[in-house]
Amino acid sequence: MARSRYLRSARERPEHDSGTGLAAFLTDVADEITDDPSHRVLPVPLDDVSALALARHRAALAPRFLLPEQSEEQLLKVADKAALAETCAALGLPHPRTELPTEEDEAAAMAWALGLPVIAKWSRPWLLPSGVGLRSTSIVRSLAEVRELYARAPEAGSRLLLQEMLPAGRDLDWFFHGYVDSAGGCATGATGRKERSWPNGAGLTAVGRWTVNPDVDRAARALFEALDYRGVCDLDFRLDPATGAYHLLDVNPRPGAQFRLFADPAGLDVVRALHLDLTGRRVPPHSPVYGRRFLVENYAALSLLASPRRRYAAEPGAARQRTEYAWCAADDPRPALAMGRAWLGHLLRRALSVLRGRFAAWRARPATAATAPAARSSSSSSSSSSHQLTPR
Protein backbone atom coordinates (compact mmCIF):
# COMPACT_ATOMS: atom_id res chain seq x y z
CA MET A 1 0.00 0.00 0.00
CA ALA A 2 2.92 2.33 0.63
CA ARG A 3 3.64 2.27 -3.13
CA SER A 4 0.39 4.05 -3.99
CA ARG A 5 0.69 7.32 -5.89
CA TYR A 6 -2.10 8.71 -3.70
CA LEU A 7 -0.13 8.24 -0.49
CA ARG A 8 1.80 11.33 0.58
CA SER A 9 4.02 9.64 3.17
CA ALA A 10 4.30 6.48 5.23
CA ARG A 11 5.55 5.97 8.79
CA GLU A 12 6.19 2.91 10.91
CA ARG A 13 3.92 2.87 13.95
CA PRO A 14 5.57 3.05 17.38
CA GLU A 15 6.21 -0.31 19.02
CA HIS A 16 4.42 0.77 22.21
CA ASP A 17 1.15 2.69 22.05
CA SER A 18 1.46 4.49 25.39
CA GLY A 19 -0.64 7.62 25.67
CA THR A 20 2.25 10.08 25.34
CA GLY A 21 4.03 8.07 22.65
CA LEU A 22 0.95 7.63 20.48
CA ALA A 23 -0.07 11.29 20.86
CA ALA A 24 3.43 12.49 19.94
CA PHE A 25 3.63 10.16 16.95
CA LEU A 26 0.23 11.21 15.56
CA THR A 27 0.91 14.89 16.23
CA ASP A 28 4.07 14.67 14.10
CA VAL A 29 2.02 13.16 11.28
CA ALA A 30 -0.65 15.85 11.70
CA ASP A 31 2.05 18.54 11.43
CA GLU A 32 3.02 17.10 8.04
CA ILE A 33 -0.57 17.37 6.86
CA THR A 34 -1.35 20.90 8.12
CA ASP A 35 0.64 23.69 9.74
CA ASP A 36 -2.48 25.09 11.44
CA PRO A 37 -3.08 23.37 14.84
CA SER A 38 -6.72 24.46 14.73
CA HIS A 39 -7.31 22.21 11.72
CA ARG A 40 -8.02 18.79 13.19
CA VAL A 41 -6.98 15.64 11.31
CA LEU A 42 -8.99 12.44 10.81
CA PRO A 43 -7.19 9.19 11.76
CA VAL A 44 -8.78 6.02 10.33
CA PRO A 45 -7.73 2.81 12.15
CA LEU A 46 -7.45 -0.23 9.91
CA ASP A 47 -6.84 -2.85 12.60
CA ASP A 48 -8.28 -3.59 16.04
CA VAL A 49 -5.20 -2.57 18.02
CA SER A 50 -5.21 0.89 16.41
CA ALA A 51 -8.95 1.35 16.98
CA LEU A 52 -8.60 0.41 20.65
CA ALA A 53 -5.56 2.68 21.13
CA LEU A 54 -7.37 5.68 19.63
CA ALA A 55 -10.40 5.08 21.86
CA ARG A 56 -8.20 4.57 24.94
CA HIS A 57 -6.41 7.90 24.46
CA ARG A 58 -9.31 9.83 22.96
CA ALA A 59 -9.24 12.59 25.61
CA ALA A 60 -5.58 13.38 24.91
CA LEU A 61 -5.99 13.22 21.14
CA ALA A 62 -9.32 15.05 20.75
CA PRO A 63 -7.87 18.62 20.58
CA ARG A 64 -5.94 17.76 17.41
CA PHE A 65 -7.86 14.84 15.92
CA LEU A 66 -11.40 14.01 14.80
CA LEU A 67 -12.56 10.87 16.60
CA PRO A 68 -15.98 9.21 17.08
CA GLU A 69 -17.44 9.41 20.58
CA GLN A 70 -16.64 5.91 21.74
CA SER A 71 -14.67 4.44 24.62
CA GLU A 72 -12.29 1.51 24.78
CA GLU A 73 -14.79 -0.29 27.03
CA GLN A 74 -17.47 -0.03 24.35
CA LEU A 75 -15.16 -1.44 21.69
CA LEU A 76 -13.96 -4.30 23.89
CA LYS A 77 -17.56 -5.54 24.24
CA VAL A 78 -17.36 -6.61 20.59
CA ALA A 79 -13.65 -6.71 19.72
CA ASP A 80 -12.82 -9.17 22.52
CA LYS A 81 -14.18 -12.53 21.31
CA ALA A 82 -15.07 -13.72 24.80
CA ALA A 83 -16.87 -10.45 25.56
CA LEU A 84 -18.71 -10.69 22.22
CA ALA A 85 -20.19 -14.04 23.23
CA GLU A 86 -21.41 -12.49 26.49
CA THR A 87 -22.77 -9.45 24.65
CA CYS A 88 -24.74 -11.64 22.23
CA ALA A 89 -26.14 -13.70 25.11
CA ALA A 90 -27.22 -10.56 26.97
CA LEU A 91 -28.91 -9.09 23.88
CA GLY A 92 -30.44 -12.33 22.64
CA LEU A 93 -28.52 -12.26 19.35
CA PRO A 94 -27.82 -15.69 17.81
CA HIS A 95 -24.19 -16.66 18.31
CA PRO A 96 -22.42 -20.05 17.98
CA ARG A 97 -22.10 -22.01 21.24
CA THR A 98 -18.88 -20.83 22.83
CA GLU A 99 -16.80 -22.29 25.67
CA LEU A 100 -13.90 -20.75 27.59
CA PRO A 101 -11.76 -23.52 29.10
CA THR A 102 -9.58 -22.84 32.13
CA GLU A 103 -7.25 -25.82 31.82
CA GLU A 104 -6.10 -28.37 29.25
CA ASP A 105 -8.32 -31.33 30.19
CA GLU A 106 -11.36 -29.03 30.33
CA ALA A 107 -10.51 -27.73 26.86
CA ALA A 108 -10.48 -31.28 25.49
CA ALA A 109 -13.78 -32.12 27.24
CA MET A 110 -15.45 -28.95 25.94
CA ALA A 111 -14.27 -29.61 22.39
CA TRP A 112 -15.68 -33.13 22.58
CA ALA A 113 -19.01 -31.80 23.88
CA LEU A 114 -19.22 -29.18 21.12
CA GLY A 115 -18.45 -31.80 18.50
CA LEU A 116 -15.26 -31.96 16.46
CA PRO A 117 -14.17 -30.13 14.41
CA VAL A 118 -14.49 -26.89 16.37
CA ILE A 119 -13.43 -23.29 15.80
CA ALA A 120 -10.61 -22.10 18.08
CA LYS A 121 -10.16 -18.35 18.60
CA TRP A 122 -7.93 -16.20 20.75
CA SER A 123 -10.10 -13.71 22.62
CA ARG A 124 -7.79 -10.77 21.89
CA PRO A 125 -6.07 -11.60 18.60
CA TRP A 126 -4.28 -8.25 18.45
CA LEU A 127 -2.03 -9.50 21.26
CA LEU A 128 -0.70 -12.43 19.21
CA PRO A 129 3.07 -12.15 18.68
CA SER A 130 4.25 -12.24 15.09
CA GLY A 131 6.35 -15.04 13.66
CA VAL A 132 5.24 -17.80 16.06
CA GLY A 133 2.71 -19.51 13.79
CA LEU A 134 -0.41 -18.70 15.81
CA ARG A 135 -3.53 -17.71 13.89
CA SER A 136 -6.35 -15.62 15.34
CA THR A 137 -8.88 -18.26 14.20
CA SER A 138 -8.30 -21.88 13.28
CA ILE A 139 -10.22 -25.12 12.78
CA VAL A 140 -9.15 -27.92 15.14
CA ARG A 141 -10.08 -31.47 14.23
CA SER A 142 -8.70 -33.56 17.10
CA LEU A 143 -8.40 -33.44 20.88
CA ALA A 144 -4.62 -33.53 20.54
CA GLU A 145 -4.76 -30.31 18.51
CA VAL A 146 -7.00 -28.73 21.16
CA ARG A 147 -4.55 -29.62 23.94
CA GLU A 148 -1.58 -28.39 21.93
CA LEU A 149 -3.30 -25.08 21.18
CA TYR A 150 -4.42 -24.54 24.78
CA ALA A 151 -0.85 -25.11 26.00
CA ARG A 152 0.20 -22.05 23.97
CA ALA A 153 -2.22 -19.67 25.74
CA PRO A 154 0.57 -17.92 27.72
CA GLU A 155 2.38 -17.32 24.44
CA ALA A 156 -0.79 -15.98 22.76
CA GLY A 157 -1.42 -13.40 25.48
CA SER A 158 -5.19 -13.99 25.80
CA ARG A 159 -7.74 -16.72 26.49
CA LEU A 160 -8.58 -19.53 24.09
CA LEU A 161 -12.21 -19.87 23.00
CA LEU A 162 -13.74 -23.01 21.57
CA GLN A 163 -16.75 -22.43 19.36
CA GLU A 164 -19.27 -24.66 17.69
CA MET A 165 -18.53 -24.87 13.97
CA LEU A 166 -21.66 -24.00 12.03
CA PRO A 167 -21.78 -25.90 8.74
CA ALA A 168 -20.34 -24.04 5.76
CA GLY A 169 -22.19 -24.05 2.49
CA ARG A 170 -23.62 -22.13 -0.39
CA ASP A 171 -24.98 -18.63 0.37
CA LEU A 172 -24.50 -18.99 4.14
CA ASP A 173 -21.81 -16.35 4.88
CA TRP A 174 -22.78 -12.68 5.06
CA PHE A 175 -21.32 -9.40 6.30
CA PHE A 176 -22.48 -5.88 7.15
CA HIS A 177 -20.53 -2.63 6.87
CA GLY A 178 -21.90 0.53 8.38
CA TYR A 179 -21.10 3.93 9.81
CA VAL A 180 -22.99 5.10 12.90
CA ASP A 181 -22.93 8.90 12.92
CA SER A 182 -22.69 11.35 15.81
CA ALA A 183 -26.48 11.32 16.27
CA GLY A 184 -26.66 7.51 16.40
CA GLY A 185 -28.05 7.02 12.90
CA CYS A 186 -26.71 4.48 10.42
CA ALA A 187 -27.71 5.83 7.01
CA THR A 188 -24.54 4.42 5.40
CA GLY A 189 -24.83 0.69 5.91
CA ALA A 190 -25.23 -2.34 3.64
CA THR A 191 -25.15 -6.14 3.57
CA GLY A 192 -23.00 -8.36 1.40
CA ARG A 193 -22.67 -12.04 0.64
CA LYS A 194 -19.33 -13.81 0.94
CA GLU A 195 -19.01 -15.89 -2.22
CA ARG A 196 -15.45 -17.09 -1.67
CA SER A 197 -13.13 -16.99 1.32
CA TRP A 198 -9.58 -18.00 2.16
CA PRO A 199 -9.14 -20.41 3.85
CA ASN A 200 -12.32 -21.84 2.38
CA GLY A 201 -15.24 -21.87 4.77
CA ALA A 202 -13.52 -20.06 7.65
CA GLY A 203 -11.44 -17.21 6.31
CA LEU A 204 -11.48 -13.64 5.07
CA THR A 205 -13.50 -12.51 2.08
CA ALA A 206 -11.87 -13.36 -1.25
CA VAL A 207 -14.96 -12.54 -3.34
CA GLY A 208 -17.97 -10.66 -2.01
CA ARG A 209 -21.13 -9.22 -3.55
CA TRP A 210 -23.47 -6.39 -2.51
CA THR A 211 -26.73 -8.24 -1.83
CA VAL A 212 -29.76 -7.19 0.19
CA ASN A 213 -30.47 -9.19 3.36
CA PRO A 214 -33.06 -7.64 5.73
CA ASP A 215 -32.38 -10.14 8.55
CA VAL A 216 -28.65 -9.35 8.69
CA ASP A 217 -29.37 -5.63 8.39
CA ARG A 218 -31.80 -5.70 11.34
CA ALA A 219 -29.40 -7.71 13.53
CA ALA A 220 -26.52 -5.30 12.88
CA ARG A 221 -28.58 -2.20 13.63
CA ALA A 222 -29.99 -3.76 16.80
CA LEU A 223 -26.42 -4.33 18.05
CA PHE A 224 -25.42 -0.72 17.32
CA GLU A 225 -28.45 0.62 19.15
CA ALA A 226 -28.01 -1.63 22.18
CA LEU A 227 -24.34 -0.66 22.59
CA ASP A 228 -24.85 3.03 21.72
CA TYR A 229 -22.10 2.47 19.17
CA ARG A 230 -20.43 5.26 17.15
CA GLY A 231 -18.08 4.98 14.19
CA VAL A 232 -17.35 2.42 11.45
CA CYS A 233 -18.06 -1.26 12.06
CA ASP A 234 -17.69 -4.52 10.14
CA LEU A 235 -19.74 -7.59 11.15
CA ASP A 236 -19.65 -11.22 9.95
CA PHE A 237 -22.67 -13.55 10.03
CA ARG A 238 -23.36 -17.18 9.12
CA LEU A 239 -26.79 -18.66 8.48
CA ASP A 240 -27.63 -21.85 10.37
CA PRO A 241 -29.75 -23.83 7.85
CA ALA A 242 -31.21 -25.95 10.65
CA THR A 243 -32.77 -23.01 12.48
CA GLY A 244 -32.85 -20.23 9.87
CA ALA A 245 -31.03 -17.89 12.28
CA TYR A 246 -28.13 -15.64 11.28
CA HIS A 247 -25.38 -16.08 13.87
CA LEU A 248 -23.08 -13.15 14.58
CA LEU A 249 -19.54 -14.55 14.23
CA ASP A 250 -17.24 -11.54 14.48
CA VAL A 251 -17.25 -7.76 14.95
CA ASN A 252 -14.45 -5.43 13.87
CA PRO A 253 -14.75 -1.86 15.27
CA ARG A 254 -13.18 -0.32 12.16
CA PRO A 255 -13.40 -0.54 8.35
CA GLY A 256 -13.22 -4.10 7.09
CA ALA A 257 -10.92 -5.09 4.25
CA GLN A 258 -13.83 -5.16 1.77
CA PHE A 259 -15.46 -1.84 2.75
CA ARG A 260 -15.01 -0.48 -0.80
CA LEU A 261 -17.56 -3.03 -2.02
CA PHE A 262 -20.22 -0.67 -0.67
CA ALA A 263 -19.13 2.43 -2.60
CA ASP A 264 -22.23 3.87 -4.28
CA PRO A 265 -22.28 5.64 -7.71
CA ALA A 266 -21.24 8.92 -6.04
CA GLY A 267 -18.25 7.23 -4.36
CA LEU A 268 -19.79 7.30 -0.87
CA ASP A 269 -18.56 4.55 1.46
CA VAL A 270 -18.25 4.21 5.24
CA VAL A 271 -14.89 6.03 5.42
CA ARG A 272 -16.16 9.00 3.41
CA ALA A 273 -19.29 9.05 5.58
CA LEU A 274 -17.04 9.15 8.66
CA HIS A 275 -15.08 12.08 7.19
CA LEU A 276 -18.19 14.06 6.21
CA ASP A 277 -19.89 13.54 9.57
CA LEU A 278 -16.92 14.40 11.79
CA THR A 279 -16.16 17.53 9.76
CA GLY A 280 -19.73 18.75 10.33
CA ARG A 281 -21.02 18.18 6.82
CA ARG A 282 -24.16 16.44 5.63
CA VAL A 283 -23.83 12.76 4.71
CA PRO A 284 -25.87 12.19 1.54
CA PRO A 285 -28.19 9.18 1.23
CA HIS A 286 -26.44 5.92 0.41
CA SER A 287 -27.58 4.60 -3.00
CA PRO A 288 -27.41 0.79 -3.19
CA VAL A 289 -25.75 -0.96 -6.14
CA TYR A 290 -26.92 -4.53 -5.70
CA GLY A 291 -24.77 -7.02 -7.58
CA ARG A 292 -21.56 -4.98 -7.30
CA ARG A 293 -18.62 -7.30 -6.57
CA PHE A 294 -15.37 -7.03 -4.60
CA LEU A 295 -12.45 -9.35 -5.46
CA VAL A 296 -9.13 -9.86 -3.65
CA GLU A 297 -6.97 -11.18 -6.47
CA ASN A 298 -4.43 -13.29 -4.57
CA TYR A 299 -6.90 -14.93 -2.15
CA ALA A 300 -9.52 -15.47 -4.86
CA ALA A 301 -6.95 -17.36 -6.95
CA LEU A 302 -6.07 -19.63 -4.02
CA SER A 303 -9.76 -20.23 -3.26
CA LEU A 304 -10.46 -21.09 -6.89
CA LEU A 305 -7.55 -23.56 -7.00
CA ALA A 306 -8.71 -25.23 -3.78
CA SER A 307 -12.39 -25.30 -4.72
CA PRO A 308 -13.11 -24.75 -8.43
CA ARG A 309 -16.84 -25.42 -7.97
CA ARG A 310 -18.93 -22.28 -7.53
CA ARG A 311 -20.02 -21.87 -3.90
CA TYR A 312 -22.89 -19.45 -4.45
CA ALA A 313 -26.08 -19.01 -6.47
CA ALA A 314 -25.86 -16.76 -9.51
CA GLU A 315 -27.61 -13.41 -9.13
CA PRO A 316 -29.67 -12.02 -12.03
CA GLY A 317 -28.10 -8.93 -13.55
CA ALA A 318 -24.95 -9.16 -11.40
CA ALA A 319 -22.67 -9.54 -14.43
CA ARG A 320 -23.54 -5.99 -15.53
CA GLN A 321 -22.24 -4.45 -12.29
CA ARG A 322 -18.69 -3.25 -11.77
CA THR A 323 -16.10 -5.36 -9.94
CA GLU A 324 -13.94 -3.52 -7.41
CA TYR A 325 -10.45 -5.07 -7.22
CA ALA A 326 -8.46 -4.99 -4.01
CA TRP A 327 -5.11 -4.33 -5.70
CA CYS A 328 -5.36 -3.78 -9.44
CA ALA A 329 -6.11 -0.23 -10.60
CA ALA A 330 -5.28 1.23 -14.00
CA ASP A 331 -4.47 4.65 -12.51
CA ASP A 332 -2.35 3.24 -9.65
CA PRO A 333 -0.60 -0.02 -10.69
CA ARG A 334 2.38 -0.05 -8.33
CA PRO A 335 0.60 -1.53 -5.26
CA ALA A 336 -0.57 -4.50 -7.38
CA LEU A 337 2.95 -5.05 -8.74
CA ALA A 338 4.41 -4.91 -5.22
CA MET A 339 1.78 -7.37 -3.98
CA GLY A 340 2.52 -9.70 -6.89
CA ARG A 341 6.25 -9.71 -6.16
CA ALA A 342 5.66 -10.29 -2.44
CA TRP A 343 3.28 -13.18 -3.09
CA LEU A 344 5.54 -14.78 -5.66
CA GLY A 345 8.35 -14.75 -3.10
CA HIS A 346 6.01 -16.14 -0.47
CA LEU A 347 4.86 -19.00 -2.72
CA LEU A 348 8.44 -19.83 -3.73
CA ARG A 349 9.52 -19.97 -0.07
CA ARG A 350 6.57 -22.24 0.75
CA ALA A 351 7.38 -24.53 -2.17
CA LEU A 352 11.05 -24.68 -1.14
CA SER A 353 10.05 -25.50 2.43
CA VAL A 354 7.84 -28.38 1.23
CA LEU A 355 10.61 -29.74 -0.98
CA ARG A 356 13.12 -29.57 1.87
CA GLY A 357 10.71 -31.40 4.15
CA ARG A 358 10.15 -34.17 1.61
CA PHE A 359 13.88 -34.49 0.96
CA ALA A 360 14.56 -34.74 4.72
CA ALA A 361 11.86 -37.44 5.03
CA TRP A 362 13.40 -39.34 2.12
CA ARG A 363 16.87 -39.16 3.74
CA ALA A 364 15.49 -40.38 7.08
CA ARG A 365 13.43 -43.30 5.71
CA PRO A 366 14.14 -46.74 7.25
CA ALA A 367 16.16 -49.39 5.47
CA THR A 368 14.21 -51.27 2.80
CA ALA A 369 13.42 -54.95 2.92
CA ALA A 370 16.05 -55.53 0.24
CA THR A 371 18.86 -54.63 2.63
CA ALA A 372 17.47 -56.64 5.55
CA PRO A 373 19.00 -60.08 6.37
CA ALA A 374 17.36 -62.96 4.57
CA ALA A 375 14.86 -64.91 6.67
CA ARG A 376 15.66 -68.52 7.54
CA SER A 377 13.46 -71.18 6.01
CA SER A 378 13.73 -73.80 8.76
CA SER A 379 10.61 -74.76 10.66
CA SER A 380 12.22 -73.85 13.97
CA SER A 381 12.96 -70.28 12.84
CA SER A 382 9.43 -69.89 11.46
CA SER A 383 7.99 -70.99 14.77
CA SER A 384 10.28 -68.57 16.59
CA SER A 385 9.22 -65.67 14.33
CA SER A 386 5.54 -66.39 14.87
CA HIS A 387 5.93 -65.77 18.62
CA GLN A 388 7.23 -62.23 17.91
CA LEU A 389 4.02 -61.13 16.14
CA THR A 390 1.70 -58.93 18.20
CA PRO A 391 -1.89 -58.62 17.06
CA ARG A 392 -3.31 -55.04 16.77
N, C-alpha and C positions, 0 to 999 in steps of 0.2 A: 504493500500500500504506500510505502514511503517513496516509491518511484513515480507516483501520480503527478502529472503536470499541474493539477489543481491544488496540490499541497504546497504551502508556502515554506514550512520548515517542519522538522521532526526532532523530537527529543526523547531520550530514554527516561522512563519514569524512575523516581527515586526508589531505592531498595526498601526503605522503611517509610510508611505513610503516616508518620507522626504529625500532629496538628501543625506544628511550626514548620516542619520540613515540607509538607504538602502545600501549605499556604505560600511559602517562599518560592517553591518550584512553580506553582501556577501563576503567581504574581509576575515572575520573570517572563513567562510565556505571554501573559496579558500585556506586559510592557512592549513586547515585540509587535503585538497586534495594534495597540493604540497608545499614544503618548498621553492621552487625557485620562486621568484616574477616575473622572466622573462617568466615563463611558464603560459600563459593565460588560463583561465578556461571558459568553455562554459555553460552559464545558458540557460535553456530551459523553457520558461514560459508556464504554462498549464492552465492559465485563463486570461481573458482580463485585469484585473487590474494589473497583473504582467507584461504582455506584454507592457502595457502603461507606467508603472513605469520604466521599463528598457529603453524604447525609450526616456522617459522624461529626464533621467539622464545618457544618453549614453556618453556624453562628460566626465563626472566624472568617469564612470566605464570602459571606453575603455582601459586605460593602463593595466588593470588587467584581463579584460574579453573580450571574443570573441562575438561580437554583429553584426547583420546585419545593413547595412547602411539605417536606416529608422528613421523618426522623429515621435514624438507623434502626430503632426498635420496630417501626412499621415495616421496613424492608425485610428485616430478619424473620418476620412472621411468614413470609413466602419464600425468601431466598434460602433459608435454612430448611433442608429437606425434612428434618424431624419436626420442626415447627410447622411446616406446611401441612403435614399429616394431621397435626392437632388443630390447625386452623380449619381444615376441611371438615373434620369431625364436629367442631363447634358450630360451623355454619350449615351443616347438613349437605355439603357438596360431595358428590360421589368421588371417591379416591380409592386406589387399589389398597387392599389389606396390607398394612405395614407393621413390621415388628422391629424393635430396637433391643438387640441382645446385649447383655452385660458381661457375658463370659463365653468362652469358646464352645463348651458343650451346649449351652443354651442356644447359641447361634445355629448349631447343627440341628437341634431339636426343632427350632422355629422354622428353619428351611424345610425340614421334612414335613412339618404340619402345613406349611403354605403350599407345598407340592413343587418338586423340582421339575424344570429349572425355575429359578427365581431371579429377580432383578436385585442386584446389590448396588447401593449408593452410599457415598460419603456425605454426611449431613451438611458439611461446609466445604464443598469442592474447591473453593478458592484458596484453601489452606494446603492443598496437596503440593508437595515439593516436586520440582521438575526433574526429569531424568531418572526417576526411580521405577517407572513402568506401571504406576497406579493410574487407573482411569476413574473419572468421576462416576461413571455408570458402567456396569458390566453385567453380563448374563452368566450366572454360575449354574453348572449342571450336575455337580456332585457334592456330597457332604465334605469330601476332602478339600475341594476348592473353597467351600464356605469357611472351614477351619483355617486354611492358609490365609485367606483374605482377612479374617477377623484378627489373626495374630499380627497383622500389619497396621492395626488401628493406631498405635502410638506414633508410627511413622507418618500416617496420613494426617494426623492433627485434629481429627474430629470423629464422631461416632459412625459406626457402620449401620446402615438400615438394610433390612431384607424386605422385599416387596413382592407381592403376588404378581406374576407375569400374566397380564391379560393377553389373550391370543391375538397375534398379528394377522392381518389379512387385508383384503381389498377394500379401499375406501373407509378404513377405520381410524386413521390418524389425521388429526386436525390441529390447527393452531389459530390464535387470535393475537393481533397486534392492535394496540390502541394507545391514545394519549388522553389522559385525564387532565383537564385544564384547571386553572386556579379556582374556578367556581364549582368544580366537581363534576362537570359535564364531560362526556366522552363522544364528541361529535365525529372525531377522526378515529374510527375503529372498524376492523373488518376481519372476516374469517377466511381461512385458506385450508386447502386439503393437501396433505403430504402424499405425493404420488410415489416418490422414491426417497430412501434415506440411506445413510452409510454410517455404521454397519446396518445392513438390511434388517428392518423390523425393530430396531432399538437405537437408532442413531440420529444425527442431525439431518436437516432437510437437504436433499440433493436436488430434488425437483418438487416444486410446489405450485399450486394453482389457486387463484382468487375465486372462491366458490361460496355461495351464500349458505349459511347454516344457522337458523334461528336458535336452536338449542344451545350451541356453543356460545353464540353471541349473548344470550340471556345469562348463562352461567358466568361468563367473564365479567359482565357488568354488575352482577350481583356481588361478586367478590370485591370489585372496586368500591362499591357503595358500602359494604359491610366494614371494610378496612379504612374507609375515608382516604383512599389512595390518591396520590397526585403524581403526575409524570408519565413517562413512557413505560409500557409493560408488554411482555411477550409471554404467552401462555400456550402450553401443549396439552392436548386432550387425546384420549383414545376411547372409541366406542366399544362397549361390551355387548356383543351380539346377543348374549343370553338374556340380558336384562333391558337392553335398549338405552342404557344410561351412558352419558359421556363422562368419563373419569378424568379429573384434572391430574395430570402427571407431573408437570413442572411449571414453575413461574420464574421468569427472569425480570428483575426490576430495572430494565434498560432496553434499548432497541435490540431486537433479535437479528441474527445474521441475514434473514430474508425480509427485512422490513421494507426494502424497495419494491417488493412484489406489490405492495398496496399504494403505489404512487398513482394518483388519478391523472386524467388528461392534462390538468393544469400543473402537474408536478408535485402536488401536495401529498406528503407522507407524514408519519408521526414525528420525525425530527423537525421538519419544517413547521408543523403545527406547534411543537414545543417552542421553537424560535419566535414565531409570531405571537404566541400567547404571552411569553415572558418578557417580550419587548413592548407589551401593551397594545398590540394590534389585533384586529379582528381575524379570526380563523375562518376562512370560507367553508361552505359545506363540502363534505367529502363526496365526490362523485364515483360510484362503484364502476369497475371495469371487470365484470365477471368473465372468467376464462383466461385472463392475463396470467402468464406463467413466469416463474423464476427458476433459473437453472444454475447450479454450481458445477462448472465444467469438470473439474477433477473428480469430485465425489460421484457425480452422475455417471461418469465413465466406469468407475469401479463398481457401482451398483448395477449397471447394465451388464458388465462382464460376469458378476456373481449371479444375477438373476435376469436373464434376457426377457423372460415372460413379463408382459405388462401387468402391473399390480394395481390398476385402477380402471374404472369404467370411463369410456370416452365421453366427453361432454360436447353436446351439439354447439357448433359455432366457435369452439375454442381455438381451432386452427387459424381463425382470422385475427386473433388477438396477438399483440406483441409479446415476445419473450424477453425478459430482462436477464442478462447474463451477469454472473457475479464478478467475472474478471475481464472478459473481452469487451472492448469498446473501441470503435473506429477512431474516436477523437482522443483516446488516451490509451495506447496499446502497451506502454511499458510495464504496468503492473501485471498484465497477463503474461508477458514474456518472462518477467522475473518469477512468477508463480510456476510457469512451465519448466524453467531451469531448476528451480528448487525441488519440484516434484520428480523430475527426471533423476536428479541426484539421489533423492530419497528412495525411489524404486530400485535404482542400481545398487544402493547400499543394502536394501532388503534382499535383493536377489543374491548378492555376494555373500550375505550372512547365511542364507539358506544353503548355498553351495558349500560353504565352509562346514556347516553342520553336517551335511550329508557326507562330505569327504572324511570328516572326523569319525562319523559312525562307521564308514567303510573301513577305515584304518583300525578301528577298535573291535571289529567283528570277530567272533570266536573262530577257532580253527575248524576247517571243514571236515566232513567225514572221510574225505580222501586222504587226509594226513593223519588220521587216527590209526592206532594199531589194529591190525586185522584180528577179528574175533576168532576164538578157537572153535573147532567144530565138534569136539568131543562131547559126549553126553554129560559128563561130569561138569564141564564148564557151562553148558547150557543150563543145567539145573542150578548151578551157582548163580548165574546171571538172573534167573527168574526170581530168586529171593531178593534181589536188589530193586525190583520194580515196586513202586508205590502207587496204588490206585488213587485218582483224583476224587 
